[in-house]
Amino acid sequence: QVQLVESGGAVVQPGGSLRLSCAASGFIFRTYTMTWYRQAPDQERELVATIAAVVPGQIRYANSVKGRFTISRDNARNTVYLQMTNLKPEDTGVYFCSVIIPPSRFFGQGTQVTVFS
């Protein structure tokens, strides 16, 4: 059974930093690309960052987070991370990690990030 458990969300001030974690189980973690998404209130879920299975592998970021967010993975711990710096109010939302194991895409329950003064 695939499980993705996110943690690390919090309320922070603009300019602050957070590190999100996603603990995975139920599949061979090291062989799958992992992705972080976020969803702001009344908006569609958007891709934030993705990291390929092979490290160093292909990493992609949404333009809105380039230079501020860093995605990484620890295959020994079956965990993917999202280091977020210089946070802005528009980064507020629920952050989800995700994996595609054909034919399905799986999401965790999400962790809330709120950025405001």
N, C-alpha and C positions, 0 to 999 in steps of 0.2 A: 504494500500500500504506500503510494507516494505521499509524503508529508513535507511541507515547507512551513517553517515557523520563523516569522520575522520578529525582531526585537530591536530596541534602541531608540524608538521614537520618543520625542519629548517636545516641550515648549521651550523655544529659544528666542533670543533677541536677534534682530538683523545683524549680520556680521559674525554670528556665532557658528559653531561647528557641531556636527553630530556624526556618529558612526553607527550605521545600521548593520545588523547581522541577519542572515537567513540560514538556519540549520536545516539541512535536507536529509531525508531518509527514504528508504523504500525503493531506491534505484542506484545504479552505479554512477555516483555523482561525477567522478572524474571524466566520464566519457560524454557529458552533456554540456551544451552551451547554457549559461544561466543569464537571466535578464532581470533587471529592476524596472518596474513600472511605477507610476504614481497617478493618483486621481484626485483632483481638486473638487470641491463642492460644485455640483451642477455642471461638471465638465467630463469629457470622455477620458478614459484611461490613456495615458501616453507613455511611450517608451522613454526611459531615462538613460539606461546604460546596459550594455550586454558584453559578456566575456565568453570567448570560445572555450572549448574543452581543453585544448592544448595550451599550456602556458610556457613561454610567452606566446599568446595567440592573439587572434583578432579581438580588439576592443573597440566598441563604438559608443559614442555619447550623443545625446540630444544637443543641439546647438545651444540651447538655453543653459546647459550645465557645464559645457566644456571649460576647462581651466579651473573649475571649482569643485567638481565631484571626481572621485576616483573609485572605480570598481576593482575588486580583487577577489581572489578565491584561495582557499586553503583546502586542497584535496584530501589531506590527511584528516582534517576535521569535518569534511563534508559541509563546508560553510562558505557562503559568498558574502562579501562585505560591500558596503557603499559608504565611503568616507565623504562627508559633505562639509565644505568650508564656505566662508563668506555667504552664509545663507541669507536669502531675501524673502520678503513676504510672499512673493509669487511661488516660492518653493513649498508653501503650505499644501498639505494633502495627505492622503493615505498612501503609503509606499508598500508595494507588493513585490515579492520575488516570484519568478516564474520559470518553468521548464517545459519544453515540448518533448513529450515522449509519444511518438506517433501511435495512434491517431489523435491523441489528446494533448491539450495545453493545460497545465496545472498552475494554480496560484495558491499562495498562502493566504492567511486571514488578514494580513496587512498590519502595519504599524503607523500610528498617527504622528505626523510632524507638523508642528505649528510654529510659524515664525512671525512674531509681532512684538512691538515695543511695549 
